[in-house]
Amino acid sequence: MGFLDRFKSAQRWYNQGVKLAQQGQYEETLEYFDKALKINPKLDIAWNSQGLILEKLEKYPEAIESFDRALEIDPEYVIALINKGIVLGKMGKYLEAISCFDRALEMYPEQVLAWTNKGIARGKLKEYQEALKCFDKALEIDPENASTWYNQGLVFKELGKYDEARNSFEHSLKINPGYEAAWKAKEELTK
């Protein structure tokens, strides 16, 4: 099998895995990604996607390994770097997560997902003013990001700034009326 045939075969396995992931069949998805990666271990998108599936299965150390493999192939794969930071945050490794977000922002200063998640990590560290600066930057770039508004509201709530928190949650819900976490957070403010 020539290079092009191997590439196409790996891509087919990967694409099948993506379809299974969309159906919530995560264990099967991993099997397909493994087959793709055995054929083409340099398929960075498959490593990143595998990391996302492992994250869903709460296999965080394995997810980090997958993101690292994607980053070995392409050190400027910003989404893999951000995904790694998100998982590190879920593991409670907030400083390491912030380091990932900072690296992503060095490459792409307008990366809203990196700013938002850096803000979340700063909030977890109780560095609320720094968190708010991150959310402000993210909202300056994309004022229609419901997640950023929601997370900003959580920080305002922690600071006891309930009017600002309510305003942030309302902005989030205006953008995404089905955002359950924002509804719940807004309701908790009225109790």
N, C-alpha and C positions, 0 to 999 in steps of 0.2 A: 504494500500500500504506500503510495507516494505521499508527500507532505500535504498536498492539497486534499487528497482523499481523507487523510487522517484528520485534518482540520475540519472538514465537512462532517465527518463522523462524530468528532468530539462536539461540534456545534449542535448536531441533531440530538445527542444524549442530553446536552445542556438544555436545549429548548424543551425537550420532553419533561425534564426535571422542573423547569419553570411552570409548565402546565399543571403538573402535580402539586406544586407549591400553591398555585392559585386555587386549588381544590382543597387545600388544607392537609394534604397527604405528605407530611414533612419527612417521615422516616423513608418513604419511597423516594422522595425528592433527593435525599442525600445519596441513595444508591445510584441514581442517575447522574448526579454531579460527580460522584466517585468514578463512574465509568468514563465520563467526559475527561476528567483530570488524569486518569490513567493513560488515555490516548494522547492528550495534550496538557502536560503539567504546567504549561505557560499560559493557560487560559485564565487570565486574571479576573475576568468577570465571574467565572465559575467559582473561584476561591472566595470572592466577595459575597456572592450569593449563598454559597455554602455557609459562610459566617453568619449571614442573616437568618438562615434556617436554624443553625445551631443556637443562635440567640433566642429564637422563638421557643426552642426546646429547653431553654435555660441551661445550656451547656456552654457556659461563658468562657472557660479557659480554652476549649476547643474552638469556639468562635474567634477568639483573639488569635489563635494559631492560623486560622484561615485568612483573617484580614492581614496578618503579617506576611503570609505567603503571597497574597495579592500585591502587597507593598514591596516585596522583594523583586517582583517582576516589574512593577511600575511604581517607583517611589513617589510619583506625583499623582497617584490615584487617590484624589482627594476624598471621594465618597467612602472608600475603604478606610481611610484615615479617620474620618468622622465616625463611621460605624464602629471602629475600634474604640474611639473615645466614648461613645455612647455605652458600649458594653463595659468598659472600664468603670464608668459611672455607676452602672447597675451593680458592679462588684464592690462599690464603695471606694474605689481608687480614684478619688476626685482630682488629685494633683496630676496623676498620670493622664487622666482624661483631658484635663485642661491643656496639658502639653500637646496632645494630639490636635485639639482644636486650634491651638496657637500655630502649630505647624501648617495646618490647613489654611489658616488665615494669612500666613506669610505668603502662601502661593496664590490664594484667591481672597483678597480682603473683603469682597462683597458676598461671601458665602454665608447666607442667612442661617442655614442649619448649624453651622459651626458657631456663629454668634449666639444663637438661642441655646444650644447645648452647653456652651461655655458659661452662659448665664445660669443655667440650671445647676451646673457643678459648683459655681461660686455660691449660689443660694444654699446648696447642701452643706457647704463649708461655713455657712452663716456670714458670708462676706456679701451682705445684702446690697450695699452701695455699688460694689463692683458688678454684682449680678444685674442691677438696674441699668448700669452703663452698657452692659452687653445687650440687654433687651432693647434699649434705646437705639443702639447701633443697628440691630437687626430690623427694627421697625422703621428706621430711617431708610433702609434699603428696600424693605417690603412691608408697607403698612397693612397689607391684607393677609398677614400670617396669623391665623387663629391660635396656633400653638404658642407663638411668642407672646401674644396678648394674655393668654391663659397663664403662662408661667410667670409673666410679670405680675399678674394679679396675685399669685401665690406669695410672691416676695412682699408685695405691699401688705398682704394679710399678715405675714410674719412680723412686719414692722408696725402693725396696728393701724395702718393707714387704710381704713375700711372703705372710705369713699373712693379712693384711688383703685383699690382692689375691685370693688363693684364695677367701676368704669372699665377696667381692663377686661373683666369677665364679660361684660356687656358687649365690648368691642369684639371679643372672641366669638360670642354667640351671634352677633350680627353677620360675621363672615361665615360662620359654620353653625347654623341653628341646631344641628344634631350633635354637637360636641357635649357628650354626657358629662365628662369631668368638669367642664365649665359650668354647666347647669347645677351640678351638685355643689361646687365651690360657691357659686352665687347664692344658692339656697342656704348654705351653712352660714353665710354672712347675715342673713335675716333672722337667725335663731337667737 
